[in-house]
Amino acid sequence: MSALIVVIAVGGSACRQDMHDQPKYIPLRESTFFADSRSARPVVAGTVARGQLRDDPQRYTGKVNGADADVFPFPVDAAMMARGRERYDIHCSPCHGRTGQGDGMVVRRGYRRPPTYHQDRLRNAPVGHFFDVMTNGFGAMPDYAAQITVDDRWAIAAYIRALQLSEHATIADVPPAERGTLK
């Protein structure tokens, strides 16, 4: 009997409504406290959300002084190229194909064919152009800013450059020490 009383007492104490009934503002509800009657307050001018500081315009826009950047905002290394290939294969190859010819699986099924990366116009385009197109879209291509992070967009741009170089490479582009391994 005493155990039943303890269980009821403990269970009954959990039913307090203090947290539920406390004064609070629910977003987008009217408030009588503020003169503008809004409970949601405007963001203080000049504040930057954590992780949202965009202090390097080239890195986040692909542009330098309003023009597409000619260089990468950080060094390109093997790890970046591997990441670029992985992200390219996931996000870009369905339309652009694995080699950048514009013959991906989606195109084979009737979607509009994108231009090949190997045409002179794109081979001579600054690397910032590819970053900008991934960020903002172009023609039939939608933007991928929400799906691909900033650094991954740069890695993909580096991989696109590698695809372009591989398509137009000569034996002179191969280091002398490596030429013997070619078949």
N, C-alpha and C positions, 0 to 999 in steps of 0.2 A: 504494500500500500504506500509506504513512504517513497519507494522508487518511482511509483506512478506520479506522486505529487512533485517530485524533483523533475521528472520529464516534462510535466505540464508547466512548471515554473520556468524551466529553461526555454521551452518552446514558446511560451507566452512572451518572454522578454525579447525574442527575436522579431516580434511583430511591431516594434516601435516605428513610428512614421516620421521621426525627426529628420532623417536624411531626405525623405521624399517631400516633406512639407517645408523645407528650408527656403529662405528667400534666394532666388537666383534668376538670372536672365537666360531665357531660351532664345537661341539665335533667330533673328527676323521677326520676333514678336514685339509688340508695342511696349514702350516703357514710359511711365509717367515721371521718372526721375530725370531724364535728359530732355532738354528743350526741344530737340528735333524729334522726339518720341520714338527713337530707334534704340533697341537694346544692343544691336551690333555696332561697335564703334569703328570709325574710319581708321585706317592704318596711319600711324604717325609718319609724317614726311621724312624721307631719308633713311627709313629702316630697311634692312635687308634680312630676309628670312635665312635661317641657318642653312648653309649649303647652296645658297642662291647668289652669292657674290660673283658677278661676271666682270672681273677686273682685267681680263685680257681679251680685248675686242676681237683680235684675230682668231683666237681659239674658239670663241663662241659664235662668231658670225662668218668666219672664213674670208674676211675682208680686211684690207689695210688701206686706210684713207679712202674708203668707199669703193675700192676696186678689189676684185678677186685676188686673194693672196697667191703669190708665186712659190712660197715655201711653207713647210709645215711648222706649226707653233712649238714643236718639240722634236727631239731626234727620233728618227725612224730606225728601229732595231729589229732583230729577228722575232722577238716576242710580239711586237706590234704587228709585224707582217703576218704572223700566225693567227693572231686575233682578227686581223682584217680579212684573212681568207675565210675563217670560220664564220664571221658575221656576213660576209659577202655571199657565201654559199647558202646561208639561211634566208637573208632578206632580199638579195639582189638577183641571184641566179634563176629564180623562177621566171623572170622576164628577160634578163640580160644574158642568160646562159652562163655556164661555168667558165667559158673562155672570153666572155665579153662581146660576143658576136651579135647579140640581140636575138638569139634563137632559143630562149628558154622554154620550158614545158608549157607555161601559160600561153606563150605566143603560138606554139604548135596547136593549141586548142582554140585559136581564134582571136586572142587578145591582140591589140595593136602592137606592132613590132617596134621596139625602141631602137635608136640608132646604135650602130656598133661603136665600141670604144676605140676601134682601130682606124677610124677615119681621121684624116688630117685635122679637121676642125677640133675634134676632141683630144687628139694626141698633143696638139699645141695649146689647148686650154690650160689656164692656170689651175693648180690643184685646188684652190679655193672654190672654183666653179663646181667641182664634184661635191664638195662639202655643202655649198649653197643649195644645190639641187636636192640633195638628200634632206636638207633642213626645211626648205620652202616648197619643194616640188617644182615641176616644170612640164608644161604640155600635159600629156596624159598621165604622167607620173605624179602620184600624190606625195605629200611630204611625209617623212619618216622621223620627224623630230621626237614624237612621243614614243616611238618604238625603239629607236637606236640612240644611245647616249652620245654625247658630244665627242668623247675620246674614241668611241667605236666608229663614229662617222669619219674621223680622221684616219683611223686604221683602215677602213674600207677604201678611202681615197688613196692611201698608200698602196693597197693591194691592186686597185685599178691601174695605178701607174706601173706596177710590176707586170700586170697582164699586157699593158700596152708595150712595154719594153720587150717582153718575151715574144710577142708577135712579130716584131721588127728587129730582132737581135741578129747579129752577125758573129762569126767566129772571133772577130776582134774584140767583142764584148765579153768573151770568156777569158778569165785569168789564165795565163800561160800554164800554170801548174795544173789546172783543171782540164785542159784541152784533151789530154790523153784519155780521160774517162768518158769522153763522148763517144757515142756509137753512130 
